[in-house]
């Protein structure tokens, strides 16, 4: 079902936590609400779930207003930060916990949900007999079992090791898509939001400040705060000329210590700051662009991060292919590829 949150406000005493937050999630879509700790994203999730009341605004699931309903009347499934399985119940009994006892088709629905999350045949095992990633998938199966209108995931991968986290979130996304579920993921992890979601909603100080596809939010952030939060960026003082027509690189140029660079449209003109993504830096021979010295090379297998101290004193971090020919102490030239992000003021 479609989820529509409109101008929701919530205060705890004198502290205003939500200041008119609005969010739309299409039927069958996965939206990630991305923001730092304390921005209000967990409060927003709890209001949708019915665990907190709102002071103003509207929450609709499908065509029904649910703001005044108790949690059990909202058809919302919850996947908590930790799986929170009942340790004395089998996997199957955990999954079926929210289903009416003795209901026709109950056992079949439990098996269907376990198959959805890739755990067919695990029903008789106890929670301590399966891995942390499998426990999280059981928690998802439990949330899906009553056929909720919306599934809410509250930073569900935080307790997992990094190597396990990537595979489990891929499995969870696939299971949600197989189920056709509308889902909201709350996270502070930019990589998690960008890689999992159909829509990313960036939250700051109690408001959704930008909502769009992961690619759009990353490539065209509305302000410098969004630009630096949704991905790594080097920020430099700059001066921007007038905008050209169109998008992409059609925004004229911007001048900074790395030279005159093409800019994306928008962002204003005059003094301001430019944000450059690590993948935009190209390292070449000395004399090609701004000069610098390699300080560190971090190898990740598929790619590498190279830290370079420019002659101006600015330190940049470039992302390159894994087979980096540079070593600490090497002199390099730094150029920039593609249009850059400029923000006046």
C-alpha positions in Angstrom: 0.0 0.0 0.0 1.1 3.6 -0.5 2.3 5.4 2.6 1.8 9.2 2.8 3.1 11.2 5.7 2.1 14.9 5.5 3.5 17.8 7.7 3.9 15.7 10.8 5.0 17.5 13.9 6.0 16.2 17.3 7.5 17.7 20.4 8.7 16.2 23.7 8.2 18.9 26.2 9.9 22.0 24.9 11.9 20.0 22.4 10.5 20.1 18.9 11.7 16.8 17.2 9.6 16.8 14.0 9.0 20.1 12.3 6.7 19.3 9.4 8.1 16.1 8.1 6.5 14.8 4.9 7.2 11.5 3.1 5.6 9.6 0.2 6.4 5.9 -0.5 4.8 4.3 -3.5 3.1 0.9 -3.3 5.8 -1.8 -3.4 8.7 0.7 -3.1 11.5 0.7 -0.5 12.2 4.2 0.9 15.3 4.9 3.1 15.0 7.8 5.6 18.6 8.8 5.9 19.9 11.2 8.6 22.3 11.7 11.5 21.5 10.7 15.1 19.0 13.0 16.6 17.4 14.2 13.4 14.0 12.7 14.2 14.0 9.7 11.9 13.3 7.1 14.6 10.5 9.3 16.0 9.0 9.5 12.5 9.1 5.7 12.3 7.4 5.3 15.7 4.7 7.7 14.7 3.9 5.7 11.5 3.9 2.5 13.6 1.6 4.0 16.2 4.0 3.8 19.1 4.0 7.6 19.4 1.2 10.1 18.9 1.6 13.1 16.6 0.9 16.7 17.5 -0.2 17.7 14.0 -0.2 16.3 10.5 -1.4 13.1 8.8 -0.3 9.5 8.3 -2.2 7.6 5.6 -1.7 3.9 4.6 -3.4 3.4 1.3 -6.6 5.5 1.4 -7.0 5.2 5.2 -5.9 7.8 7.8 -4.2 5.9 10.7 -2.9 8.7 12.9 -5.6 8.0 15.6 -5.5 4.2 15.4 -3.6 1.9 17.9 -0.6 0.0 16.4 -2.5 -3.3 16.1 -5.1 -1.6 13.8 -2.6 -0.1 11.4 -1.4 -3.2 9.5 2.2 -2.2 10.0 5.0 -4.8 10.3 8.2 -4.0 12.3 11.7 -5.3 11.9 13.7 -3.9 14.9 17.4 -3.1 15.2 18.1 -6.5 16.6 16.0 -9.5 15.5 14.3 -9.7 19.0 13.2 -13.3 18.4 11.6 -15.2 21.3 14.4 -17.5 22.4 12.1 -20.2 23.7 10.1 -20.4 20.4 11.1 -22.2 17.2 11.7 -20.2 14.0 8.3 -21.3 12.8 6.5 -20.2 16.0 8.4 -16.9 15.9 7.2 -16.3 12.4 3.6 -17.2 13.2 3.5 -15.2 16.4 1.3 -12.5 14.9 -1.1 -14.8 13.1 -4.3 -15.9 14.8 -4.0 -19.3 16.4 -6.0 -22.0 14.6 -6.5 -19.8 11.5 -6.9 -21.7 8.3 -3.7 -21.7 6.3 -1.6 -20.5 9.2 1.1 -23.2 8.8 1.1 -22.6 5.0 1.6 -18.9 5.5 4.5 -19.5 7.9 6.2 -21.8 5.3 5.5 -19.2 2.6 7.2 -16.4 4.5 10.2 -18.6 5.4 10.6 -19.4 1.7 10.3 -15.6 0.9 13.3 -14.9 3.1 15.3 -17.9 1.8 14.9 -20.0 5.0 12.6 -22.8 3.8 13.2 -25.9 6.0 14.4 -23.9 9.0 11.1 -23.8 10.9 12.0 -26.4 13.6 15.3 -24.7 14.5 15.7 -22.6 17.6 17.0 -19.0 17.3 20.3 -19.9 18.9 20.9 -22.5 16.2 20.9 -20.0 13.4 23.3 -17.1 12.5 22.7 -13.4 13.2 21.9 -12.8 9.6 19.4 -15.6 9.5 17.8 -14.3 12.7 17.3 -10.9 11.0 15.6 -12.6 8.0 13.3 -14.5 10.5 12.4 -11.2 12.0 11.5 -10.0 8.5 9.4 -13.1 7.8 7.6 -12.5 11.1 6.8 -8.9 10.0 5.6 -10.1 6.6 3.4 -12.9 7.9 0.2 -10.9 8.7 0.4 -9.3 5.2 1.0 -5.7 6.5 0.3 -2.6 4.4 3.7 -1.2 5.3 6.9 -2.8 6.7 9.2 -0.6 8.9 12.8 -1.4 9.3 14.6 0.3 12.2 18.3 0.2 11.4 18.1 -3.6 11.2 21.6 -4.3 10.2 23.6 -2.4 12.9 24.3 -5.5 15.0 25.8 -7.5 12.1 29.5 -7.6 11.1 30.3 -5.5 8.1 31.0 -8.5 5.8 27.7 -10.0 6.7 25.7 -6.8 6.6 26.1 -6.4 2.8 24.8 -9.9 2.0 21.9 -9.7 4.5 20.6 -6.4 3.3 20.7 -7.7 -0.3 18.7 -10.7 0.8 16.2 -8.5 2.8 15.7 -6.2 -0.2 15.1 -9.2 -2.5 12.6 -10.7 0.0 10.7 -7.4 0.2 10.5 -7.2 -3.6 9.3 -10.8 -3.8 6.6 -10.0 -1.3 5.6 -6.8 -3.1 5.9 -5.0 0.2 5.9 -1.2 0.8 8.8 -0.6 3.2 10.6 2.2 5.0 14.2 1.7 6.2 15.5 4.1 8.8 19.3 4.4 8.7 22.3 6.7 9.2 24.4 4.6 6.8 24.7 6.4 3.4 25.9 3.3 1.5 23.1 1.3 2.9 20.5 3.9 1.8 21.9 4.4 -1.6 22.3 0.7 -2.4 19.0 -0.6 -1.1 16.4 2.0 -1.6 14.1 3.0 -4.5 13.8 6.4 -2.9 16.1 8.2 -0.4 14.6 10.8 1.9 17.3 12.9 3.6 16.3 14.1 7.1 17.7 17.0 9.0 16.5 18.8 12.1 13.1 17.2 12.0 12.3 17.8 8.3 12.8 15.8 5.1 15.0 18.2 3.2 15.3 16.2 -0.1 13.6 13.2 -1.5 14.4 11.4 -4.7 16.1 8.4 -6.3 19.5 7.5 -4.9 21.2 8.6 -8.1 19.4 12.0 -8.2 20.1 12.8 -4.5 23.7 11.9 -4.9 24.2 13.7 -8.2 22.0 16.8 -7.5 21.8 17.5 -3.8 19.8 20.6 -3.0 22.4 22.1 -0.6 25.9 21.6 0.7 24.6 19.8 3.8 23.0 17.1 1.7 26.0 16.9 -0.6 28.4 16.1 2.2 26.0 13.8 4.0 25.0 11.5 1.2 28.5 10.8 0.0 32.1 11.7 0.6 33.1 15.1 -0.8 36.0 17.6 -0.7 34.7 21.1 -0.1 36.7 24.1 -1.4 36.2 27.8 -1.5 35.1 28.9 -5.0 33.5 31.5 -7.1 30.7 30.6 -9.6 29.7 32.4 -12.7 26.2 32.6 -14.1 24.3 29.4 -15.0 24.1 28.1 -18.5 21.1 26.3 -19.8 20.1 22.7 -19.3 21.4 20.1 -16.8 24.5 18.0 -16.5 27.5 20.2 -17.2 25.4 23.0 -18.6 25.8 25.3 -15.6 28.8 27.4 -16.7 32.0 27.3 -14.7 33.3 27.7 -11.2 36.8 28.8 -10.2 38.7 27.3 -7.3 42.3 26.3 -6.4 42.0 23.4 -8.9 41.3 25.8 -11.8 38.2 26.7 -13.8 35.8 23.7 -13.7 32.5 22.9 -15.4 29.6 23.0 -13.0 26.2 21.5 -12.8 23.3 23.9 -13.4 21.8 25.6 -10.3 23.6 26.6 -7.1 23.7 30.4 -7.7 26.6 32.6 -8.5 29.3 34.6 -6.8 31.4 33.4 -3.9 30.6 30.1 -2.4 31.9 26.5 -2.1 32.4 23.7 -4.5 31.9 20.0 -3.6 34.0 17.4 -5.5 33.4 13.7 -5.2 36.4 11.4 -4.7 35.7 9.6 -8.0 36.1 12.9 -9.9 39.8 13.3 -9.1 42.2 12.0 -11.7 45.8 11.4 -10.6 48.4 11.9 -13.3 52.0 12.9 -13.8 53.4 16.0 -12.1 52.6 19.1 -14.0 49.1 17.8 -15.1 46.8 20.1 -13.1 47.5 21.0 -9.5 50.6 19.5 -7.9 50.6 17.3 -4.8 52.3 14.5 -2.9 50.7 11.2 -2.1 50.3 10.7 1.7 48.4 7.4 1.9 47.0 4.6 -0.3 44.1 2.5 1.0 43.5 -0.7 -1.0 40.0 -2.2 -1.0 40.3 -4.7 -3.8 37.7 -3.4 -6.2 39.1 0.2 -5.8 41.5 2.2 -3.7 41.5 5.6 -1.9 44.5 7.8 -2.4 45.1 10.7 0.0 47.0 13.6 -1.6 48.3 16.8 0.0 48.2 19.6 -2.6 50.8 22.3 -2.7 48.2 24.7 -1.4 47.9 22.7 1.8 44.5 21.2 0.9 44.2 17.5 1.4 42.0 15.5 -1.0 41.0 11.8 -1.2 40.7 10.3 -4.6 38.9 7.1 -5.5 40.7 5.1 -8.3 40.8 1.6 -9.7 42.4 -1.0 -7.4 45.7 -1.2 -9.4 47.1 2.1 -8.1 50.5 2.9 -9.5 51.2 5.6 -6.9 52.9 5.1 -3.5 53.3 7.4 -0.5 55.8 10.2 -1.3 55.1 10.2 -5.0 54.5 13.5 -6.7 51.3 13.6 -8.8 49.2 16.0 -10.8 45.5 16.3 -9.9 42.8 17.2 -12.4 39.0 17.0 -12.1 36.7 15.0 -14.3 33.1 15.9 -15.0 30.9 18.8 -13.8 31.1 19.8 -10.1 28.6 20.9 -7.5 28.6 24.6 -6.5 26.7 26.3 -3.7 26.7 30.0 -3.4 26.9 31.8 -0.1 
